[in-house]
């Protein structure tokens, strides 16, 4: 089975990272994605996991809207 895991926060990096690793060990094809958020990327790397960056992180509502429009 092909599975995409969208990891948004450092907590999700811990939980979903382990879950995705177990899915891989069970023979599934796992595709991890994240945003360009330093802490989340650092947590993934600390746990030896790779994820493709598909967007950026913004703290403002305007920035979030701009990023949402850019991704479409």
PESULPE-V753143 format. One record per pair of residues at least 4 apart in sequence whose C-alpha atoms are under 6 Angstrom apart, sorted by the first residue. I is the first residue (numbers start at 1). GAP is how many residues later the second one is. Records with the same first field share a line. If there is no record, write none. Layout:
BEGIN
I->GAP ; GAP
END
This chain:
BEGIN
1->27
2->27 ; 28
3->27
4->26 ; 27 ; 28
5->27
6->27 ; 28
7->5 ; 6 ; 27
8->26
9->31
10->30 ; 33
12->4
13->4 ; 31
16->4
23->5
24->4
32->19
33->18 ; 19 ; 20
34->19
35->18 ; 19 ; 20 ; 21
36->17 ; 20 ; 21
37->20
44->5
45->4
58->5 ; 6
END
